[in-house]
Amino acid sequence: MKYFWSVIAVDGVNFHVIPNARNRFLLNSQSQLQRGQNGSLTLYFAPKRPPGAPDGNWLPTPPGQPYTLTWRSYGPDQPILSGAWFPRSLLEVSSFQQAVV
């Protein structure tokens, strides 16, 4: 990646950013993200921060309302351009969702 990546959550009806008390509308490679000891990166999408989730890795989403996530790569490298790499699917984990990238 030459520049950075971002993921944004928008509402499932009008596709506008979702207001939240944190005024956090996206996560990106320039956010204050915490990586796992093995270098993995887990992002959390939930109405409330899941227990144990680093605050910087959590994007608030609306409770009980549909939303859409949009991934963008700015200055993608060859594995992204060729389709060899793509962000992993969301995993639902006991009432919250996470993405491991």
N, C-alpha and C positions, 0 to 999 in steps of 0.2 A: 504494500500500500504506500503510495507516494505521499499522500496527504493525510486523510483521516476517514473514519466511518461514523455513521450516526444511525440511531433508531429512534423513531418518533411514534407516539401513540395518538391516534385521532379517533373521534367518535364514529360509530358505525352508521350514522344517518347522514350528517352534513359534512363529514370528513374534516372537521375543524379540530385544532389541538384541544385537549381536554383540560379545562381549568382544574386546579387542585391547590390545596393549602400550601404546598411547598413551592408553588410557582416553578415547578420543574416540568419541562415539556419534552425533553429528549435526553438520551444518554449518548455519549460519543467517546471516541478514543482520546479526546482532550478533557473528559470529565475526570473527577477524582475517583477512579475505580480501583478496587482492591482485587488483586489476583490471588488465586490459590497457591499453596506451596509448590505445586507442580507446574505453575505458570498458566493454568486454566483461568478463564474469566466467566463468571456466572452473573447474569443479569436477572433481575427480579421485576415482575410486572404484577402488581397487586394493589388493592385499595389501601391496605395498611402494610407497613414494612414487616416482612416475615421475620420471625425470631432468628437471630444469628446472621441475618443478611446485612452486609455493610451498607450504611446509609447511601453512599455514593453509587452503589450498584442497583438501587431501587428506583423504578419509575412508577409513581402513583397512577392507578387506573380506576375507572368508576366501578363501584360495586353493583353487580347485577345488570350492567348495561353493556351492549356490544361495543367493541372497539377494534381498530385495525392497527397493526404495527407495520411501519414502512422502514426498510433497511436501505441505506444509501452508502455507496462507496465512492469517495472522492479521490481520484488518482489511483484506480484499482491496478493491481499488478497482474501478471499473466495467469496465475491460478484462478483468479476471480474472472478475468476476461474470458478464459476458456471454459468456465463452468466447472473446473476441477474442485473449487472450494466455494461453499455457500454456507451461511450461518446455519447451525443445527436447528432442528425443530423445537418448538416449545414443549416442555414437559410439565404436566400438571402435577403438583406435589401438595397433597393435603390442603386444599383450599387456596393455594396460590400457584402462580406459574413462574417458571424460570427458564432462561435460555442460556445454554453453555456455548460460548463462542470460541 
